[in-house]
Amino acid sequence: MENAASDLPASMIWAEHLARDRRRSVHTIRAYRASAERLVAFFGAHWGERIDRATLARATAADLRAYLAHRRGQGLGNASAARELSAVRGFLAWANADAEAPRLRGPRVKPGVPRPISPAEAIALAEEVADDAAEPWIGARDWAVLLLLYGAGLRIGEATALTGAVLPLGATIAVTGKRAKTRIVPLLPQVRAAIEAYAAQVPWPIDRDTALFRGAKGGPLSAGVVRRSVQAARGRLGLGERTTPHALRHSFATHLLGRGADLRALQELLGHASLSSTQVYTAVDAAHLMDVYRNAHPHG
């Protein structure tokens, strides 16, 4: 049996390890296995030999750098490249459990004026947090919570305060914000699907008066748990310190404004008491546009 297993591709053996020992989700296993297969194919051409677990164990930071450059040449952006690097580092760490995996810093977002993270960075962040969860249902929970922040503009405290009364979900949910004000927020199909997938997996019953999002032991999910998960994930992805749960809400607002949303409508969606709180996004959006202009026209 052992000999038969050793004849399997390393990427397949690793995928089985992720499913059996790490209890990763089907989505995570599929994505990580694809990254591992790309790395093996690259090393096969790079080294000119058949790649197995033993040969993977001798990979260096220079080899990883060459692979990352190859993937960047295929059009990968910063966030996607960082996600790829996170996956293949895990693959190499598994291949050589007795030694430290090669160290290579991932792509970093340039520091500058406070600005929203891009849609690709927001989704990569949510995926990274969900993939790192200890249990599949916790991964589904984290994915749903972060999509609520980015796809519906909720504050983290508003998301963790939701109860089972929002179920079954419709096209909108009622959210209680600051000063106990309630507002109606539309739900994108992707956000609704993420919440429903979590609700189908959570191991505790969700009643109307109990927390929708649960912690690992069944109590209400703490906002601090989400913040710490985001902090760890942004480090692995090379995203800046301003990439917080609140930055996802910030990005929701700025991206809507960039698409022509009316300030008054945005004020209602965000639950701002005054329009002046919403108007800050006009300045941020202008700063983001100037960043794009300077990058496109360095001498402009």
Disulfide bonds with the S-S distance in Angstrom:
none
